[in-house]
Amino acid sequence: MKKLFIAVFIGLCLISCSKKENVPVDRTSPEKTVDAESAKSSLSGEQIIESLDCSGCHAVNEKMIGPSYQEIADKYSEKDIELLASKIIEGGSGVWGSVPMAPHPQVSKEEAKKMVEYILTLKKK
């Protein structure tokens, strides 16, 4: 029974962390595609985080399913931006416990870096 509960819990976490981005793209018009992409790239790291499903597993200052953003900021530095951006896009596991972080392939490398840069500003002083 306990194993079933854990399996269901992990499954729900993965489902909640795999929300697709809701940016409508009209493939028939290249101008509209470029406009949607440029509008998206003008968002701050915090705005990108808010537009995704991150809050289902993370909070600014309290551990949830995943670590808080402050915990991440305290553990990593600016030299880890590439690594953390890759983990956002590709997913990962084992660093913060046994629950894996789902991949977010819809996030560009530039957006992931903005997200990490924002998270690193939350480092406790």
Buried (B, 14 or more C-beta within 10 A) or exposed (E): EEEEEEEEEBEEBBEBBBBEBEEEEEEEEEEEEEEBEEEBEEBEBBBBBEBBBBEBBBBEEEEEBBBBBBBBBBEBEEEBBEEBBBBBBEBBEEEBEEBBBBBBEEBBEEBBBBBBBBBBEBBEE
